[in-house]
Amino acid sequence: MSTAAEIERAIRKLPAVEARAVANWLQEYLVREVGPPPPPAGNVFAKWRGRGRLPVGHNADEYLQLTRDGNGS
């Protein structure tokens, strides 16, 4: 058993208790051996900056209220 597909098939054949034990082990392994994922590269907000247009006559707070509440109330 050497591919992810083979491992997945084997896990699907396990009883639920054993599959959970494998899942717990894998989570612990990933934390211990692999570590957390790297942070996103660059400024995550930069891609959105300047992309949209506010409705004429509204400020950002009014626009956010409209988008959150749907009717602006």
Residue pairs with C-beta under 8 A, 6 or more apart in sequence:
1 7
1 10
11 19
11 22
12 19
14 22
54 60
54 63
55 63
55 66
58 66
62 72
65 72
66 72
